[in-house]
Amino acid sequence: MHKLLLFISALCMCCACKGNEPERKEIKASEITKLLKNGKPVQLANKIILDDLNFTAQGEPYLMNAGTLQNEVQSNIFFLNCIFMGKVTSNGQKETLPIQSCFKNNLVFSGCDFRGDVNLSNAIVFGTVNFSKSTFRENASFDNLAVWAKDSYFSEIKTEKKFSMVYASFLGNLYFIDAQFGGNTSFQETSVKGKLSFNNANFKERVGFDLMEIYNGAFFNYTVFEKRADFSFARFLNTADFVKTSFKEKGNFEKTFFANTVRFEGVNTTNDIILNDTYFGNKKIEN
């Protein structure tokens, strides 16, 4: 009887756990493309998206310049707690010319699970970009991404492999608060006109912030760098905070430019921080 009661109790717990999971229905990527072709907004929650989703398939691209085609997406894009079984891309090729996408509205993937590669490189977005609480299980590329909105959110994301945001440009603020990076990561030469926040983020592998340019405040408070973190030649044009930041291997700030106050308060360094030819325009605070 005791064993039977234990079994029933365990079964009830399992059922309760399953009850907390949303019921997800499958939808083909082609159905989403059809919505976009008809100019309708995409507002999907708790779906499993089958096949590859390529935003360039929704319209006829036009010649942006002599060597590049551009595809315009007019619809508002909103996914909530969705699972993408295939790749998600915003670029492609037609004959010999590359195609890039221009999103005229919001691009939101909140709490989504990407099982395939994500490639939004070279995309232009005029609305809000939000990938908060999403998980990237394969490679994710946002290289040359240009965002015109006030705020862009990647807070609480989890990456398992390579994450790349090289040469990207943000006219507003960029948030990676509580983000967890499991693979090699690069933000090389990315420009942020507003504030940049990596507060409480964790990097398991090497990360590069070299040649970044941050116009407003930059915040790396309580961030943990398990491997080498490279900030060489980066330009911080306002205040920069590294309060309680942990560099477990090495932090390279060689020839980094700090135009205003920079704080290294309570920094935990197992190895040295490299400050060769680092420029401090105002003052450096450390303890």
N, C-alpha and C positions, 0 to 999 in steps of 0.2 A: 504493500500500500504506500509506503514511504517513497519508494522509487517511482511509482505511478504519479504521485503528487508532484515530485520533482520534474518528471517529464512534462506534465500538464503545465506547470509553472514556466518551464523553459519555452514550451510551445507558445504560450500566451505572450511571453516577452518577445519572441521572434515576430509574432503577428503584430504586436504593438509597434515594433521597429519598422516593419514593412508598411504599417499604416502611416508612418511619418513621411515615407517616400511618396512623392507625387506620381500619379499614374501618367505615364508618358505614351503618347500615340506616335506612330511613325508617319513621316511625311517625306516625300521625295524632293530632292533639291530642285527638280524641274518645275514643281508646283510653285516654289518660291520665285523662280525665274519668270514664271507666267504672271504672277502678281506684279512684278517689277515692270514687265513689258506693257502691262495695262495701266501703269502709273499708279497702282494702288499701294498703300503703306503695308509694310510687313510687320505684324505685331503677333509674335508667337511665343507661347510659354509652355514649358514642360513637354517639348516635342523631341523626337529622335529624327534627325535629318539624315536621310540616306543619300549615298553617292556624293560626288564632289560638288561644292557650291562655288561657281565662278561668276562673279558679278559682271564680267565683260560679256556674258552670254545674253544679257537682258536687252541689249539695244544695238544699234548700228554705230560703230565708232566713226569719228570724223578726224580729219588730219589736223593735229595741233601744231605741228611744225614739220619740217622736211623729213624728219626721221622718226616721228612718233605719232601714234593714233591715241585719241582719248575717248573714253566711254563715259557718258553722264548717267548718274543714278539720281533721279529726282525724288524718289520715295523716301519716307522716313523708315529707318531700319531699327527694329527693336526685337531682340531675342532675350528671353528670361528663362534660366534653368533648362536650357536645351543641350542636347548631346549631338555633336556633329561627328558622324562616323567617317566621313571622307575629308578631303582637303577643303580649305576655305581660302579662296584667292581673289584678288582684285586686279590681276594683270594677266596678260596672255600675249598671243601673237597672231597676226593675220597676214598670211603670205610671208613677206620678209620683214614686216614692220611690227615693233612691239606695241602693245596696247596697255594703257594705264587708265585707272578709274578716277572719276571725280564725283564725290558724294555731296550733293547739294543740301542734304539734311543731316539729321543725327545718325550716328553709327553706334548702336548699343548692343553689346553682348554681355549681359549681366549674369554672373553665376553659371556660365556655360562650361561645358566639358568638350574640349577639342581632342578627338582621338587621332586626327591626321595633321599634317603640316598646315600652318597658317601663314599665308604670304600676302600681306597688304602693302608691300613695298611700292613706292612711287605713287601711292594714292594721295589724293587731295580731298580734304574733308572740311566743309564749311560749318557743319554742326558740331555738337558735342560728341566726343569719342569716349566710350565707357566700356571697359573690359573688367570692371571690378569683380572680384571673387571668382574669376574664371580660372580654369586649369588647362595648361598647355602640355599635352603628353608627348608631342613630337616637336620638331623645330618650329620656331615662331620668328617671322621676319617682318619688321616694320621699317626697313631701310628707306630713306628718302621720303618718309611720310611727312606731309605738310598739313597742319591743322590750324584753322583760323579762329576757332571758338575760344571762349574765355577760359574754360577748364577742360582738362583731359584726365580721365581716371583709369589707373591700372592698380588701384589699391587692393591688397589682399589676393593678388593673383599668385598662382603657383606654376612654376615651370619645371619640367623634368629633363629637358634637353636644352639645346642652344636657343638663346633669346638674343635677337639682334635689333637694335634701333639706331643704326648708323646714319649719319648725315640727315637726321630728321629735323623738322622745324616746327616749333609750337609758338604761336603768337600770344598764348595765354599761359595759365599755370598747368603744371604737370605733376600728378600725384602717384607715387608708388608706395604709399604708406602700408606697412605690414606685409609687403610682398616677399615671397620666398622663391629664390632662384636656385634650381637644382643643377643646372648645367652652365657651361661657359656663357658669359654675357658681355655685350658690348654696346656702349652708347657713344662711341667715338664720333667727334665732330657734330654732335647734336646740339641744336640751339634752342634755348627756352627764353622767351622774352619776359615771361612772368616769373612766378616762384616755382622752385623745384623741391619736392619733398620725398626723401627715402627714409623718413623716420621709422625706426623699428623694423627695417627690412633685413633679410638674411641672404647672404650669398655663399653657397656651398663651394663653388668653383671660382676660377679667375674672372675678374670683371675689369673692363676698361672704360674709364670716363675721360680718357685723354683727348685733348683738343676740344672739349665741350665749352660752350659759352653760355653762361647763366646771367641774365640781366638783372633779376631781382634776387630775393633771398634764396639761399640753398641750404637745405636741412638734411643732415645725415645723423641725427641724434639717435643713440641706442642701436645703430646699425651694426651688424656683425659681418665681418669679412673673413671667411674661413681660409681663403687663399689670397694670393696677391691682388691688390687693388691699385690700379694705375690711374692717377690724376694728372700725369705729366702734361704740360703745355695747356692745361685747362685755364679758362678765364672766368673768375667770379667777380662780377662788376658791382655787387652789393654785399651784404653780410653773408657769411658762411658759417654754419654751426656743425661741429663734430663733437657734440657733448655725449660723453659715455660711449663713444664709438669704439668698437673692438677690431683691431687689426691683428689677426692671429698669425699671419705670415709676414706680410710687408705692405706698407702703404707708400706709394711712390708719388711725391708731389714735386718732382724735379721740374724747374722752370714754370711752375704754376703761378698764375697771376691773381693775387687777392687785392682788389681795389679798395676794399673797406675792411671792417673788423672781422677777424676770423677767430673762432673759439675752438680750442682743443682741450676743453675742460674734462678731466676724468677719463682721458683716453686710455684704453687698455691695450698696450702693445707688447706682444710676446717678442717680436723682433723690432728692428728700427723703422722709423718713418724717415724716408728720404726727402730732404729739404734743400737739395743742391740748387743754387741759383733761383730759389723761390722768392717771388716779389711780394712784400707786404706793404701796401700803400698806406694803411692806417696803423693798425696794431694787431698783434697776435696775443691772445690770452690763453695761457695754459697753466697747469698746476703741477 
